[in-house]
Amino acid sequence: MADRYLEVSLARRGIRCTAQLLDDRAPLTCDAVWDALPLAGDVYHAKYARNEIYALFPPFARREPPLENPTVTPIPGDLCYFSFAGTELGTRAYGYDREVRAGTTVVDLALFYERNNLLLNGDVGWVPGIVWGQVVDGLEAMAEACTDLWRTGAAGETLSFRRA
């Protein structure tokens, strides 16, 4: 199979990076995401995992991918896939009042842009993610934009994933 790439962007800030899908390590997750592209949604900056931005989506895979290529310590440039039941994220403390409801499933597509991340949530414990992609170009500019997003706010910004 030929290598597959996608573009990850922050629309309002006009920042883009390119990531390679890790088809050899997470083939089912890569296929699920690839088939669903393009995807875009409100961006959030992580509250607990540190150097992470993400968007939430309704489930899009025909079958939820198994936990392939898992990590609880993502490195800079990792793209991770998480799936949560609405009850796991449905409290006001998370700030998802509009998107997340009990009884629903939510897919979280995340980009980690700096070191020292730990996927440990005080409410539910360890939260392993599926590493399905790795940024291969543009991470430095994206990291600067993510830091700006953390400091100045995410309101009005969109995180997008599309085929490159």
Secondary structure, DSSP 8 states (H G I E B T S, - for coil): ----EEEEEETTTTEEEEEEE-TTT-HHHHHHHHHH-SEEEE-EE-SSSSSEEEEEE---SSS-----SEESS--TTEEEEEEEEHHHH-SGGGT-TTT--TT-EEEEEEEE-SS----EETTTEE--EEEEEEEEE-HHHHHHHHHHHHHH--TT-EEEEEE-
